[in-house]
């Protein structure tokens, strides 16, 4: 499958999560993008460590989320 020439950026807080809850349609949408080899980038302005946020997202999404900045 050809790698797309674009990426998708998601703000975590308020876009894919609302408070402690994951927005229902976000998970299958993100998993579909990953299956299509679309690069996905998560951004957040919380004070949580990047590695902790990456682990949290990995657990919820069922995919490996790396922490880079």
C-alpha positions as CSV (number, residue, x, y, z in Angstrom):
1,X,0.0,0.0,0.0
2,X,1.3,3.4,-0.9
3,X,2.2,5.8,1.9
4,X,0.1,8.9,1.8
5,X,1.8,12.3,1.3
6,X,0.0,13.8,4.3
7,X,-0.4,13.2,8.0
8,X,-3.2,13.8,10.5
9,X,-2.7,15.8,13.6
10,X,-5.1,15.3,16.6
11,X,-5.3,17.5,19.6
12,X,-5.9,14.9,22.4
13,X,-7.8,17.0,24.9
14,X,-11.3,17.9,23.7
15,X,-10.9,16.2,20.2
16,X,-10.2,12.6,20.9
17,X,-10.8,12.7,24.6
18,X,-13.3,14.7,26.7
19,X,-12.1,14.8,30.2
20,X,-11.2,11.2,31.2
21,X,-13.4,9.7,28.5
22,X,-12.4,8.7,25.0
23,X,-14.7,10.0,22.3
24,X,-16.5,7.0,20.8
25,X,-15.8,7.6,17.1
26,X,-12.2,8.6,17.6
27,X,-10.8,5.1,18.2
28,X,-12.1,3.4,15.0
29,X,-11.2,6.5,12.9
30,X,-7.6,6.6,14.2
31,X,-7.3,2.8,13.8
32,X,-8.5,3.1,10.2
33,X,-5.9,5.9,9.5
34,X,-3.2,3.7,10.9
35,X,-4.3,0.7,8.8
36,X,-4.1,3.0,5.7
37,X,-0.5,3.9,6.7
38,X,-1.5,7.5,7.3
39,X,1.0,9.1,9.8
40,X,-0.9,10.1,12.9
41,X,0.5,12.7,15.3
42,X,-1.1,13.5,18.7
43,X,-0.6,16.9,20.4
44,X,-1.5,18.1,23.8
45,X,-0.9,21.0,26.1
46,X,-1.3,19.1,29.3
47,X,1.4,18.9,31.9
48,X,1.5,15.1,31.8
49,X,4.8,13.6,30.7
50,X,4.9,12.7,27.0
51,X,5.9,9.1,27.8
52,X,2.9,8.7,30.2
53,X,0.5,10.2,27.7
54,X,1.8,7.9,25.0
55,X,1.4,4.9,27.2
56,X,-2.2,6.0,28.0
57,X,-3.1,6.4,24.3
58,X,-1.4,3.1,23.4
59,X,-3.6,1.3,25.9
60,X,-6.8,2.9,24.8
61,X,-6.2,2.6,21.1
62,X,-4.5,-0.8,21.1
63,X,-1.6,0.5,19.0
64,X,1.9,1.7,19.9
65,X,2.1,5.4,20.3
66,X,5.6,6.8,20.6
67,X,6.4,9.9,22.5
68,X,8.4,12.5,20.6
69,X,8.4,16.3,20.6
